[in-house]
Amino acid sequence: MTSQPANRYRPILRLNDLLHPIQQRERAIEFATLDEPIGPYPDYSRLWTSPRMSALFITKAPRSTTRLSEDAYLVLIKQRVNWMIQSWVQTTASSLVETQKMLEASLHCCGNHLIEEPILDEDIDGQANNRVTSSKQWRDDWAETLIVTSDRFSELLSLQGIKFPVQSLDKNHPEFQELLNLHQEVDLEAWLSLLYS
């Protein structure tokens, strides 16, 4: 008579094992997507950029996002544009009206006259509305226009020949600090000139 070993292997049952296959797939998709898609952009701790035209394409990424899909990248680059617009207004002491004119001029310089630019809301007295909520929506609208509505950004991105998903870089990467400095140095005006040059 053979005896059974006292400590038999017992598999650990995980929540995912109990789910229906459709639920398992939905749960996998949930964990595969970019977490923190909207967040404090300046606090993101990872970077990604293309080998060429780095100043145009560089973006920060959340700590947990080691691989970027193209959709996730577009969300992040729109956050970067939003952040650059906000930084421009704060550091140059430009009014929203002046910034609006600069953005419109850049958009229309290359024959993009058919693209409808975001409108800056005005109060009853005719002055530009500087409230945070309206300016955030205005910045979001401009980011959407520059990255998605205008074909210029997607054309330049496709010319890079990048195969998504791509690996983002963390602080241990040898070029991280140099790329971070580049990210911080490129302001809205410089970025627009790169986009429409």
C-alpha positions in Angstrom: 0.0 0.0 0.0 1.4 3.4 -1.1 0.9 6.4 1.1 0.1 9.9 -0.2 2.5 12.6 0.6 1.3 14.8 3.5 1.9 18.1 1.8 0.2 17.9 -1.6 0.4 20.8 -4.0 -2.7 22.8 -4.0 -3.1 25.5 -6.7 -4.0 28.9 -5.5 -7.4 30.0 -6.7 -7.5 33.5 -8.0 -10.5 35.7 -8.7 -9.8 35.6 -12.4 -10.1 31.8 -12.3 -13.7 32.1 -11.1 -14.8 34.5 -13.8 -16.7 33.6 -16.9 -14.3 33.7 -20.0 -16.0 36.9 -21.3 -15.5 38.5 -17.9 -11.8 37.3 -17.9 -11.3 39.0 -21.3 -12.9 42.2 -20.1 -10.8 42.1 -16.9 -7.6 41.6 -19.0 -8.5 44.5 -21.2 -9.1 46.7 -18.2 -5.6 45.9 -16.9 -4.0 46.3 -20.3 -5.3 49.8 -20.9 -3.5 52.9 -19.8 -4.2 53.6 -16.2 -4.2 57.2 -15.0 -5.1 58.5 -18.5 -6.0 61.9 -17.1 -3.8 63.0 -14.3 -1.2 65.5 -13.1 0.9 65.4 -16.3 4.0 67.0 -14.8 4.2 64.3 -12.2 4.5 61.4 -14.6 7.8 59.6 -14.2 8.4 57.9 -17.5 9.2 59.2 -20.9 8.9 58.2 -24.5 10.1 59.8 -27.7 10.9 58.9 -31.3 14.6 58.6 -32.4 14.1 61.6 -34.8 12.3 64.8 -34.0 12.4 64.0 -30.3 11.4 67.5 -29.3 8.1 67.3 -31.1 7.2 63.7 -30.1 8.5 63.4 -26.6 5.9 62.9 -23.9 5.7 61.8 -20.3 3.9 58.7 -19.2 2.6 57.3 -15.9 4.9 55.1 -13.8 2.7 52.0 -14.5 2.8 52.5 -18.3 5.8 50.6 -19.5 4.4 49.9 -22.9 2.5 52.5 -24.9 -0.1 51.7 -27.5 -0.7 54.3 -30.2 -4.0 55.3 -28.5 -2.3 55.7 -25.2 0.4 57.8 -26.8 -2.1 60.1 -28.4 -3.9 60.6 -25.0 -0.5 61.5 -23.4 0.7 63.8 -26.2 -2.6 65.7 -25.9 -1.9 66.1 -22.2 1.5 67.4 -23.1 0.0 70.1 -25.4 -2.5 71.0 -22.8 0.3 71.4 -20.2 2.4 73.4 -22.7 -0.4 75.8 -23.3 -1.0 76.3 -19.6 2.8 76.7 -19.0 3.0 79.2 -21.8 0.2 81.4 -20.3 1.8 81.3 -16.9 5.5 81.8 -17.7 5.1 84.4 -20.4 2.3 86.2 -18.7 0.4 86.1 -22.1 -3.3 86.6 -21.9 -5.5 83.8 -23.2 -6.5 86.1 -26.1 -2.8 86.5 -27.1 -2.3 82.8 -26.8 -5.4 82.1 -28.9 -4.1 84.4 -31.7 -0.7 82.6 -31.6 -2.3 79.2 -31.8 -4.6 80.3 -34.7 -1.7 81.8 -36.6 0.3 78.6 -36.3 -2.7 76.4 -37.3 -3.5 78.6 -40.4 0.1 79.1 -41.5 0.2 75.9 -43.6 -3.1 76.2 -45.4 -5.2 74.7 -42.6 -7.9 77.3 -43.2 -10.7 74.7 -43.3 -10.0 73.5 -39.8 -12.2 75.3 -37.3 -10.2 76.4 -34.4 -11.5 76.3 -30.8 -13.2 79.5 -29.7 -12.2 81.3 -26.5 -15.3 82.1 -24.5 -15.9 85.7 -23.7 -17.8 87.2 -20.8 -20.7 89.7 -21.3 -18.3 92.6 -21.1 -16.3 91.3 -24.0 -13.2 90.3 -22.0 -11.8 86.8 -22.3 -13.0 84.5 -19.7 -10.0 83.5 -17.5 -11.8 81.1 -15.2 -9.9 77.9 -14.7 -12.7 75.6 -15.8 -13.3 77.3 -19.1 -9.6 77.7 -19.9 -9.1 73.9 -19.2 -11.8 73.1 -21.7 -10.2 75.5 -24.2 -6.8 73.9 -23.7 -8.3 70.4 -24.2 -10.0 71.6 -27.4 -6.7 73.0 -28.7 -4.9 69.8 -27.9 -7.5 67.8 -29.7 -7.3 70.2 -32.7 -3.5 70.2 -33.0 -3.1 66.4 -32.5 -6.2 64.8 -34.0 -8.2 67.3 -36.1 -5.2 68.7 -38.0 -3.5 65.9 -40.0 -0.1 67.4 -39.6 0.9 65.6 -36.4 -0.3 62.2 -37.5 1.5 62.6 -40.9 4.8 63.4 -39.1 4.3 60.6 -36.7 3.6 58.1 -39.5 6.8 59.2 -41.3 8.8 58.1 -38.2 7.9 54.5 -39.0 7.2 53.7 -35.4 5.7 50.3 -34.6 3.4 50.6 -31.6 3.3 49.5 -28.8 6.6 51.1 -27.7 8.6 50.8 -24.5 8.7 53.9 -22.3 11.8 54.8 -20.5 12.3 55.1 -16.7 14.8 57.0 -14.6 17.4 54.2 -14.9 17.8 54.7 -18.7 21.1 56.4 -19.6 19.4 59.1 -21.7 16.5 59.8 -19.4 17.9 63.0 -17.8 18.9 64.4 -21.2 15.4 63.6 -22.6 13.7 65.1 -19.5 15.7 68.3 -20.0 14.6 68.4 -23.6 11.0 67.9 -22.6 11.1 70.8 -20.1 13.0 73.1 -22.5 10.6 72.9 -25.5 7.9 75.5 -24.9 4.6 75.9 -26.8 6.1 78.4 -29.4 9.0 76.1 -30.2 6.8 73.0 -30.4 4.4 74.8 -32.8 7.3 75.8 -35.0 8.5 72.2 -35.1 5.0 71.0 -36.0 4.4 73.5 -38.8 8.0 74.0 -40.1 
